[in-house]
Amino acid sequence: MTIKIDNLSFTYPNTETALFQNFSLYLQGPGVCALLGPSGCGKTTLLRLIAGFLKPQSGTVTVEGPVSYVFQESRLFPWLSILDNVSLPLFKKASKKDSRERALYMLELVGLADKAQAKPAELSGGQQQRVSLARAFVFPASVMLMDEPFQALDLPLRIQLMDLFLKLLSEAPRLVLAVTHDPREAIYLADRSIILQGKPLRPVWDEQVSLSREGRLYSSPAHAELEARMFAVLAHSATDQTAIPGHGRFPWRR
Amino acid sequence: MATKQETLWVLLGVLALLLCWELGSHILASDLLLPDPRKTLMALLRLIGTRRFLQALGMSLVRILFSMAIVIPLSLVIGIPSALNWRIQAFMRPLFIVIAATPVLSIILIAFIWFGQERTPIFSAFLMMFPVLTSNIMAGIQSADPKLKEVLDLYEMSELQRLRYLYIPSLLPYLFAGLHSSLSLCWKVVVAAEVIVQPRHALGTGMQMAKAQLETTELLAWTAATVIMAALTESVFLAYKRMVHDHQD
């Protein structure tokens, strides 16, 4: 359960600025590592490089074991039933019957067993993301990549889904690399948080989060303290440094 | 409500066409030039009762179905790899250009030399529909969502599984649209070929015989039968398409 990135360099075609230049990172699981940074900085690109959707210009990305992915949008096949959408990753190796049995168990865990025969369009956005989580967890992956899967949801639903994610992770432990732009999400979920900034990207924060489950709750003082520290770093990395009061540099304070 | 209104307007359109026809035949005042709708209807009813007509209708329908049965699998076999591989696409392009640019009548005449009376209408219809259907299938494959393709890449699905779970469902709406537009084209080409090559039992042969005997009323009756059959097959096709669409949804 490891991801090893060595001297990675990557620049998008037709752009001049390198997104990654001799970038190295080592992650070992099981556990959750949150990857934070300003929007559009290249967090998703890093996930796509790890998943093999993009090829680096130089350097190596080594992932130990199979990979599953929870995308920003649910990416369900509209013509397949919810059950078949969840079974899909297993079709390559297991029989359809076995795949569907395992998928149904996973759907029971995410509370959608009664929707097994429905099509994705019949489900709400939150339910679709639960199916997407079930699909990623049903696959026996060593490494799971998550790209802001809870971003489009309101706070109560987001917390509900994060709890569901933690429950599924305890059932099927693995190394999870989760991209988010919300430090609160990182504190709630992750054992390690990394903040990336700059061009080319480099880590400006890399800390193990050793809070208890209670300490991770949004309402806990320990959460608030860590969130403030992380916000300060994120605000510093933001282009508009006056955006976050208390952390940015205000023109009249110069 | 909207469907009822729509039906009403369609009926009004049919009535307007019949009225123009009636008016035209009244002005021309010659059954040789344009017999009125009532006489044509009577001639059609007389024809429907004859063995000759039923055999002709049946055989023309068989030719349509036969050409469809050949063109659909062949378009899939050529269209899918062409969409997925630029080399095959480039290799096939000259053939499509030649077929698209060749006049229908040339195709019918050449096919007559090669295939004889019975098979020429089938071959001609096949050749007319093939580029339309293949290009629709290619467009369908190319419309497949790249984000869903990434999901299949991630789980290392085989080429057959990609076809089953992504490409075939993506191309179905395009295939149906292509078949819809090909169906009326198929009737036109089959009957045109039948008129020229005159197989033993065919709607086109009936038209040609009626024309040779200057039986304009009967010629129009054969034509009306063709139009009605084309409309009927289209309705059956649309009902099937709706069924598949509902099943997919």
Interface residues (C-beta under 8 A of the other chain):
Chain A: A51 G52 F53 V67 S68 Y69 F71 E73 R75 F77 W79 L80 L88 P89 F91 K92 K119 A121 F139
Chain B: K147 L148 E150 V151 D153 L154 Y155 E156 M157 S158 Q161 Y165 L166 P169 Q248 D249
